[in-house]
Amino acid sequence: SGTEVGRGELVSLRVTTPGFTDRYLRHQDSLARTDVANSDQVRLDGTFWARPGLANSSCLSFESRNFPGQYLRHLSSRIRIDTNDGSAAFGGNATFCARSGLGATALESFDTPGSFIRHFNENVYLARSGGPNPWDTGNSFAADTTWAVGVALWRSGAVPSMAMFPAR
């Protein structure tokens, strides 16, 4: 189904939209975007620990590999990384449930059901098909919200920030 993502694993999220499959979700200046993994910095910024969801352990939260304690989350429709403040609101914003996508995995927001992590013009948003924003367009929505969750781009020196998730 393309939805199984191992908890405690280092992963990277690759774009599956035809013509853009060499791009990966990464963070830059706290905002998520997609880039070709052509430098160590992009590979490091594009590597995350897949954790049990902060708001629901059957879902996922993605902790930055190079900024421990910072997680992918949505805020004002943008996907970004921020430090977990321990609040229920942050946990909800940083929890995504794996769904069957277009041959791989779609990541649905736990606290905004029906909205998914989507790449659009190199940036990454929380999008709802047919919603009011440009990134909500129905054009290629299924492809743009589907991610190939795979082996991390950066594994060298990988040490988890939480002892309960041993390195493999």
N, C-alpha and C positions, 0 to 999 in steps of 0.2 A: 504493500500500500504506500510505501514511501514515507511512513509517519514515525517509524521507530528511531528515537534519538537516545543514545546511551547517556545516562546521568553520570557525572563525574569524568566524562571524556572531554579532551580538548577537541574542538571542532571548528570548522570554517563553513561559511554559508556561501555557496556559489550560485550565481544567477543562472537560471535555466532558460531564459528567453532566447530563442534563436537569434544569432548574430551578436549576442552579448555573453556567451557562456564562458568567456575568459575573465569575467569580472567577479569580484567577491565583495561581500558586505564587509566594511571596515569602519573604524571611527577615525575622525580627524577633527581636531579642535572641538571635541565633545559631540560632534554631529556624525550620524551614520551616513555613509555614501557608498558607492560601488566604484572599484578601481581594478585595473589589471594588476595582478600580483607580481610586479616586476622589480620590487626592491624589498630589502629586509624589513624596512619600516612598514610597508603595506602588508607584508606577510604577518608581522607581529600584531599590527592593528586589526588584522582580520582573523585573529585567533581568539576563541572564547572557551571558557569552561561551561559545558552544559550542566546546569544544576537543577535539582528539583525546584519547581516553581515556588517563588517566595510567597505567593498568595494561595497556591494549590499545588501540592507536591506531585499530583498526577500530570501536571503541565511542566513547563520549562522556564528557567531564567538563564540568561547568558551573561556570565561574568567575564569581564575583559581580562585577557591573559596578561597584558602588560600594565594594567592598572587595577590590581586586586581590590575588591570591594566595590568596584564600579560595574554597573550592569546596563545592558541595553534596556531601554524603556521608551515609552511614548510620552511626549509632552507637547501640547499644542500641535498635534498631528505629525510632529517630526519624531523620528527614531534617533536616539542619542544615547550616550553613556553618562551616568551620574552615579555619585556615591549613594549607596543604600543608607537611607536615614532611619530605617527600621519602622517606618510608618506603614499602616495598612494601605494608604493611597499609593505609596511608592511600590509596595509589593504588588498591587494590582496592575500598576503601569508597567511593571517589569516582568510580568508573567504572561507567557504565550503558550497556547495549546497546539500541539502538532496535529494537523489535519491532512487528509489525503489531498495532494495537489495534482497538478498536471504532470504525472509521472514521478513526482518527488514529494517534498513536504511543504505545505502551507502553514504559516504560523499565525494563528488567530489570537487576538488580544483577549485575555481572560476577563478584563473589566469593561471591555467594549465589544461584546459579541457581534460577529458579522464584519468586524474590521480586521485587516491583515497587514503584516509587514510587506510593503511593496517598494520596489525600486522604480524610480521615475526620473528621467533626465539626470542620472548619476547620483541623485539624492535618494534617501530612504524615508518613507512616510508610513503612518498608520492610515490605511485607505479602506474605503467601503465602496464597492462597485455601485456606480450611479449616484454617489454622493455629490456635494456641492463644490468640491475643490478640483483643480485641474488633475491632480494625481488620483482622483476617484473615477476617471474615465473608464468605461467598460472595454475600451480597445485594449486588447492583449492583457486584460486583468488577471485571468487565470495563470498565464505564463509569468507575468511580472510579480505575482505573489507566491510563486513556487520556488523553493530553494533546494539545491542539492546539499544536504548536510553531510559533510564528509570529513575525512582525515584533516587534521589541523595543518594550516600552512606553516606554522612555526611550532616545532616541538623541542628544539634545543634548550636544555636547562629548564624544562617545564617542571615547575613545582606548584602544586595547588595551594591556594591561600587558606584552605580549610583542611585540617588534618583528617577529617572524616572521609575525604575523597582522595585516596592514595594515587600517586602517579603510576602509570602503567608503562 
